[in-house]
Amino acid sequence: TTVASLAGAAFAFFSIAVDFKVLSDETNLLSVANMLTQFGKASNTEMWVYYYDTFHALDVAVPTRPLLFPLLTALVHAVNGMRWWSPFAVNFVCLTGVFFLSLQWAKRYVSAALPGRTLAFLALAMSPVLLINATSAGFDTCSLFFGFLAAWLFQRHWEDGEERSLKALIFTLVCFASVRYESIVALGFVGLALLAKNGF
């Protein structure tokens, strides 16, 4: 499953141009990641001056997007230095995770046989919207990964009712909301569903 997920992500990155697709948004996310890496501050620098071998910010704005995706990008910066391709590395890992979770879900709930898993994998691998977003520097694929993971953990907790799976679900939902603001709605739906299950 892991090999198939990595192969699917590699196929996506080799078959579609890997570049910035929405400059006004993706470069702002990268700017926030750069500020986190260099200065430990969550801010969006819109204008720099470079002198004495360092950057000096001239125009700094408050980030308009949640901070988890820039934070993950900053972690890649911390390993490899500040590179323009760091957000693409984050999206590669997230796409691999999406494929992995879909294959695991299909194996458990659709069909343990190979055709069932293959169909689930192909359904995602042939989605042009997914592949275009995955090969961009935006946060949509990261959001999708945490959404898939939250759905997977919700189903597990619904079945086993263990406290451990509930804690993992809550943590994942917080991460999900920290990638896109709109995702905070999922917290409410999950809370209502669990209350309904337990009879309020």
C-alpha positions in Angstrom: 0.0 0.0 0.0 2.8 2.4 0.9 4.7 1.6 -2.4 1.5 2.1 -4.4 0.8 5.4 -2.7 4.3 6.7 -3.3 4.2 5.5 -6.9 0.9 7.4 -7.4 2.2 10.6 -6.0 5.4 10.3 -8.1 3.3 9.7 -11.2 1.3 12.8 -10.5 4.4 14.9 -10.0 6.0 13.6 -13.2 2.9 13.9 -15.3 1.8 17.5 -14.4 3.9 20.7 -14.3 5.0 21.4 -10.8 4.8 25.1 -10.3 3.1 28.0 -8.7 -0.5 28.2 -10.0 -2.1 30.9 -7.9 0.7 33.4 -7.3 -1.3 35.8 -5.0 -2.0 33.0 -2.5 0.8 30.4 -2.8 3.7 32.9 -2.6 2.1 34.5 0.4 2.1 31.1 2.1 5.7 30.6 1.2 6.5 34.1 2.6 4.9 33.2 5.9 7.0 30.0 6.0 10.2 31.9 5.3 9.4 34.3 8.1 8.8 31.4 10.5 12.1 29.8 9.5 14.2 32.9 9.6 12.7 35.0 12.5 10.2 32.7 14.2 7.4 35.1 13.4 4.1 34.4 11.7 3.9 37.3 9.4 3.7 37.9 5.6 6.5 40.0 4.3 5.4 41.7 1.1 8.6 43.6 0.4 12.2 42.9 1.4 15.6 44.6 1.0 18.7 42.4 1.0 21.9 43.9 2.3 24.7 42.9 4.6 24.0 39.3 3.7 20.6 39.2 5.3 17.0 40.1 4.5 15.3 43.2 6.0 11.6 43.5 5.9 10.0 46.7 4.6 6.3 45.8 4.4 4.9 43.3 6.7 1.3 42.1 6.9 -0.7 39.8 9.1 -1.2 36.4 7.4 -4.7 35.9 6.0 -4.5 32.1 5.9 -4.2 29.6 8.8 -0.6 28.7 9.8 -0.4 24.9 9.7 0.6 24.7 6.0 3.3 27.4 6.3 4.5 25.7 9.5 4.9 22.4 7.6 6.7 24.2 4.9 9.0 25.8 7.5 9.8 22.3 8.8 11.0 21.3 5.3 13.0 24.6 5.2 14.6 23.5 8.5 15.8 20.2 7.0 16.9 21.4 3.6 17.3 25.2 3.9 15.0 27.8 2.4 14.0 26.4 -1.0 11.2 27.5 -3.4 10.2 23.8 -3.7 9.5 23.2 0.0 5.7 23.6 -0.2 5.7 21.1 -3.2 7.5 18.6 -0.9 4.7 19.1 1.7 2.1 18.5 -1.0 3.9 15.4 -2.2 3.8 13.9 1.3 0.1 14.9 1.7 -0.8 13.4 -1.7 0.9 10.2 -0.7 -1.1 10.2 2.5 -4.4 10.7 0.6 -3.6 7.7 -1.6 -2.6 5.6 1.4 -5.7 6.4 3.4 -8.0 5.8 0.4 -6.4 2.4 -0.2 -6.7 1.5 3.4 -10.3 2.6 3.5 -11.1 0.6 0.3 -9.4 -2.5 1.7 -11.4 -2.4 4.9 -14.8 -1.2 3.7 -15.1 -1.8 0.0 -13.2 -4.9 -0.9 -10.1 -6.6 0.5 -9.5 -7.9 -3.0 -7.1 -6.1 -5.3 -9.8 -4.8 -7.8 -11.7 -2.8 -5.1 -8.5 -1.1 -3.9 -7.4 -0.5 -7.4 -10.7 1.2 -8.3 -10.4 3.5 -5.3 -6.9 4.4 -6.2 -7.7 5.1 -9.8 -10.7 7.2 -8.9 -8.3 9.6 -7.1 -5.3 9.2 -9.5 -7.5 10.2 -12.5 -8.9 13.3 -10.9 -7.4 16.3 -12.7 -8.5 18.8 -10.0 -6.7 16.7 -7.3 -3.5 16.3 -9.3 -3.4 20.0 -10.4 -3.8 21.1 -6.7 -1.3 18.6 -5.5 1.4 19.9 -7.9 0.9 23.5 -6.8 2.2 25.3 -3.7 -1.3 25.7 -2.2 -2.8 24.2 0.9 -5.7 22.3 -0.7 -4.0 18.9 -0.8 -2.9 19.3 2.8 -6.5 20.2 3.8 -7.7 17.1 1.9 -5.3 14.9 3.7 -6.4 16.0 7.1 -10.0 15.7 6.0 -9.4 12.1 4.9 -7.6 11.4 8.1 -10.4 12.9 10.2 -13.0 10.8 8.4 -10.9 7.7 8.9 -10.4 8.4 12.6 -14.1 9.3 13.0 -15.1 5.9 11.5 -12.6 4.1 13.8 -13.9 5.9 16.9 -17.5 5.2 15.9 -16.7 1.5 15.8 -14.4 1.0 18.8 -15.4 4.0 21.0 -11.9 4.1 22.5 -10.6 7.3 24.1 -7.3 7.0 22.2 -9.1 7.2 18.8 -11.2 10.1 20.1 -8.1 12.1 21.1 -6.5 11.4 17.7 -9.7 12.5 16.0 -9.9 15.8 18.0 -6.2 16.6 17.3 -6.7 15.9 13.6 -9.8 18.1 13.4 -7.9 20.9 15.0 -5.1 20.4 12.4 -7.8 20.3 9.7 -9.2 23.7 10.8 -5.6 25.1 11.0 -5.2 24.5 7.3 -8.4 26.1 6.1 -10.6 28.3 8.3 -13.8 26.8 6.8 -12.8 23.3 8.1 -13.7 24.3 11.6 -17.3 23.4 10.7 -16.3 19.8 10.7 -15.7 20.1 14.5 -19.4 20.9 15.0 -20.7 18.1 12.8 -18.4 15.5 14.5 -19.4 16.7 17.9 -23.1 16.5 17.1 -22.7 13.0 15.6 -20.9 11.8 18.7 -23.5 13.3 21.0 -26.3 11.7 19.0 -24.6 8.4 19.2 -24.3 8.7 23.0 -27.9 9.9 23.3 -27.1 13.5 24.1 
